[in-house]
Amino acid sequence: ALPASSHRCSYPAKSSRLRAALRDRGGSHPPRELYFLIARYLSAGPCRRAAQVLVQELEQYQLLPKRLDWEGNEHSRSYEELVLSNKHVAPDHLLQICQRIGPMLDKEIPPSISRVTSLLGAGRQSLLRTAKGTLI
Protein backbone atom coordinates (compact mmCIF):
# COMPACT_ATOMS: atom_id res chain seq x y z
CA ALA A 1 0.00 0.00 0.00
CA LEU A 2 1.08 3.55 -0.70
CA PRO A 3 1.56 6.01 2.14
CA ALA A 4 -1.36 8.40 2.57
CA SER A 5 0.75 11.37 1.50
CA SER A 6 1.34 9.82 -1.94
CA HIS A 7 -2.38 9.91 -2.73
CA ARG A 8 -2.48 13.70 -2.82
CA CYS A 9 -2.03 15.63 -6.05
CA SER A 10 0.43 18.04 -4.52
CA TYR A 11 3.14 17.89 -7.14
CA PRO A 12 3.77 21.54 -8.05
CA ALA A 13 6.04 20.70 -10.99
CA LYS A 14 3.50 18.28 -12.45
CA SER A 15 0.50 20.53 -11.89
CA SER A 16 2.33 23.47 -13.45
CA ARG A 17 3.22 21.25 -16.42
CA LEU A 18 -0.44 20.30 -16.72
CA ARG A 19 -1.53 23.96 -16.68
CA ALA A 20 1.13 24.81 -19.27
CA ALA A 21 0.09 21.92 -21.49
CA LEU A 22 -3.58 22.96 -21.32
CA ARG A 23 -2.64 26.58 -22.10
CA ASP A 24 -0.24 25.72 -24.94
CA ARG A 25 -2.48 23.28 -26.77
CA GLY A 26 -5.19 25.87 -27.47
CA GLY A 27 -3.80 26.77 -30.88
CA SER A 28 -3.73 23.26 -32.30
CA HIS A 29 -6.68 21.62 -30.58
CA PRO A 30 -9.63 23.05 -32.55
CA PRO A 31 -8.32 21.85 -35.96
CA ARG A 32 -7.82 18.37 -34.47
CA GLU A 33 -11.40 18.38 -33.23
CA LEU A 34 -12.59 19.59 -36.63
CA TYR A 35 -10.76 16.72 -38.36
CA PHE A 36 -12.46 14.30 -35.96
CA LEU A 37 -15.89 15.84 -36.60
CA ILE A 38 -15.39 15.68 -40.38
CA ALA A 39 -14.40 12.01 -40.19
CA ARG A 40 -17.36 11.32 -37.90
CA TYR A 41 -19.73 13.06 -40.34
CA LEU A 42 -18.35 11.24 -43.39
CA SER A 43 -18.52 7.87 -41.63
CA ALA A 44 -22.31 7.93 -41.50
CA GLY A 45 -23.00 9.17 -45.02
CA PRO A 46 -22.44 8.06 -48.59
CA CYS A 47 -18.68 8.84 -48.46
CA ARG A 48 -17.63 6.05 -46.11
CA ARG A 49 -14.54 5.16 -48.12
CA ALA A 50 -13.43 8.79 -47.89
CA ALA A 51 -13.99 8.57 -44.12
CA GLN A 52 -11.82 5.44 -43.94
CA VAL A 53 -8.99 7.11 -45.85
CA LEU A 54 -9.29 10.26 -43.73
CA VAL A 55 -9.21 8.24 -40.49
CA GLN A 56 -6.13 6.33 -41.69
CA GLU A 57 -4.32 9.59 -42.44
CA LEU A 58 -5.44 11.25 -39.21
CA GLU A 59 -4.07 8.33 -37.23
CA GLN A 60 -0.92 8.03 -39.35
CA TYR A 61 -0.01 11.71 -38.90
CA GLN A 62 -1.40 11.85 -35.33
CA LEU A 63 -3.82 14.66 -36.16
CA LEU A 64 -6.61 13.58 -33.81
CA PRO A 65 -7.18 15.23 -30.42
CA LYS A 66 -4.80 13.82 -27.84
CA ARG A 67 -5.60 12.64 -24.35
CA LEU A 68 -4.00 14.64 -21.56
CA ASP A 69 -3.11 12.72 -18.39
CA TRP A 70 -2.98 14.13 -14.89
CA GLU A 71 0.73 14.89 -15.23
CA GLY A 72 0.22 17.00 -18.34
CA ASN A 73 1.54 14.41 -20.79
CA GLU A 74 -0.25 14.04 -24.12
CA HIS A 75 -1.14 10.61 -25.50
CA SER A 76 -2.25 9.82 -29.03
CA ARG A 77 -5.63 8.17 -29.49
CA SER A 78 -7.13 6.20 -32.31
CA TYR A 79 -10.30 7.33 -34.05
CA GLU A 80 -12.25 4.48 -32.41
CA GLU A 81 -10.98 5.47 -28.96
CA LEU A 82 -12.20 9.03 -29.61
CA VAL A 83 -15.61 7.79 -30.75
CA LEU A 84 -15.94 5.67 -27.61
CA SER A 85 -14.81 8.45 -25.27
CA ASN A 86 -17.11 11.00 -26.97
CA LYS A 87 -20.39 9.09 -27.15
CA HIS A 88 -22.26 12.38 -26.90
CA VAL A 89 -20.87 13.36 -30.34
CA ALA A 90 -23.27 11.99 -32.94
CA PRO A 91 -22.19 11.51 -36.56
CA ASP A 92 -24.16 14.65 -37.48
CA HIS A 93 -22.61 16.78 -34.71
CA LEU A 94 -20.73 18.98 -37.19
CA LEU A 95 -23.91 19.47 -39.23
CA GLN A 96 -25.80 20.48 -36.07
CA ILE A 97 -23.11 23.05 -35.26
CA CYS A 98 -23.31 24.48 -38.79
CA GLN A 99 -27.10 24.67 -38.60
CA ARG A 100 -26.96 26.63 -35.33
CA ILE A 101 -24.32 29.17 -36.32
CA GLY A 102 -26.41 30.99 -38.96
CA PRO A 103 -29.45 31.76 -36.76
CA MET A 104 -27.20 32.86 -33.87
CA LEU A 105 -25.27 35.23 -36.14
CA ASP A 106 -28.47 36.51 -37.80
CA LYS A 107 -29.71 37.71 -34.37
CA GLU A 108 -26.51 39.72 -33.82
CA ILE A 109 -25.81 40.89 -37.37
CA PRO A 110 -28.81 40.58 -39.68
CA PRO A 111 -28.09 39.41 -43.23
CA SER A 112 -29.13 41.50 -46.21
CA ILE A 113 -31.67 38.84 -47.27
CA SER A 114 -33.44 37.13 -44.39
CA ARG A 115 -34.19 33.40 -44.44
CA VAL A 116 -31.46 32.75 -47.01
CA THR A 117 -28.88 30.60 -45.28
CA SER A 118 -25.73 29.19 -46.78
CA LEU A 119 -22.33 28.19 -45.48
CA LEU A 120 -21.02 29.59 -48.78
CA GLY A 121 -22.61 33.06 -48.51
CA ALA A 122 -20.68 36.17 -49.49
CA GLY A 123 -20.73 39.76 -48.19
CA ARG A 124 -23.69 40.40 -45.86
CA GLN A 125 -24.75 36.75 -46.29
CA SER A 126 -21.37 35.39 -45.16
CA LEU A 127 -21.11 33.60 -41.85
CA LEU A 128 -17.84 35.51 -41.41
CA ARG A 129 -19.50 38.94 -41.61
CA THR A 130 -19.01 41.50 -38.87
CA ALA A 131 -21.15 44.41 -37.67
CA LYS A 132 -18.81 46.77 -39.55
CA GLY A 133 -19.55 45.00 -42.82
CA THR A 134 -16.14 43.42 -43.05
CA LEU A 135 -15.27 39.76 -43.14
CA ILE A 136 -13.08 38.14 -40.53
N, C-alpha and C positions, 0 to 999 in steps of 0.2 A: 504494500500500500504506500501511496505517496504521502509525505507530510502535508498537513493541512495548509501550510503556507504556499505549497506549490500549486494549489488549486486556484489561487487568485490570479487575475489578469493584471498584475502590477509590474509589467515589464515595460518601463518607459521607452527603451530603445525600440522594442517591437511595436508598441502602440503608436509611436511617432512615425515609424516606417509605414504602418497601416494608414495613418492619416495622410502621409505624403503620397502613398500609392493611390488612395482614393482621389486626392486632389489632382495628381498628375495624369490620371487616366481619362479625365474629362474630355480632352480633345480628340481621343481616338475611339471612345466608347460608342457614341451615337452612330458612326458609320458601321461599326460591327453589328450593332442591333438592327440597323437597316438591312444589312446583308442577310441576317437571320430572318427578318420579317419577309423579305423578298423570296427567299428560299421556301419559307413556310407557305406563302401565298401560292407560289408556283406548284408546290407539291400537291395541292388539292384541286388543281385545274387541269386544263387540257395540255399543259406544257410540262408534264411530269418528267420527261427525259431531260429537259432543260434544268429542272430542279435538281435532278440527280447529278448532272455535270456541275452545276453551281455548288452543290453541297460538297462534292469531291474537291473542287478547287478551294472552297472556303476552309475545309479541313487541311488540305495540303499546305496552304499558305498561312494557316493559323489566323484566319480573319474573323472568326466567330468570337463573341464576347467571352472573356476569360472569367474563371472563378477566382475570387479573392479569398484566401484563408485568413484566419485570425491573426497571423503574423505579418500580413501584408504581402504575401507572396502570391503571384498570379499563376494559375494553372489552366492549360488549354482544356477545352471540352469538345466533344464530338457534337455533331448536329443532333443526334438522337438524345444525348445527355441534356442538351438545351431544351429540346421538346419536352422531355420528361420533367425537368425542373421548372418549366414554365407552362404548366398545364392550363393556366388561365389565358394563354395566348392562342386563340383559335387561328386556323389557317387564313381566315379573312380579317385578321386583326389590322393589317396594314390598310386594307380597303376601308374598314370602319374609321380609322384615323383620318384617311383622306376625305371621307364623307362628312366628317365633323368639322374639319378645318374651314371649309367654305362658309357655312352658316355662321360660325363664330367670327370670322373676319368681316363678313357682311354686316354684322351688328356694329362693329367698330368703325369700319370704313366701307360705306355702301358702294357697290359697283355701279357702273354707268347704266347697265341694263340689269334690272332685278330678275331673279329666277332663272338666269342663264349661268349655269355653273360648269366650269371645266378646269381640269388640272393644267390645261394647256393655254389658258386665257392670257391675253396680252393687255398692256396698259391698265386701264381702270378695271379690267376683268381678271387681271393676274392675281394669283394667290400671294404674290410677292409685293403687291402694291403697298404704299404707305399713305398716311394722311396727307403728306405733302405732294402726292402724285408721283413720287419717284418709286423705282423698284429697288429692292434690297439686293 
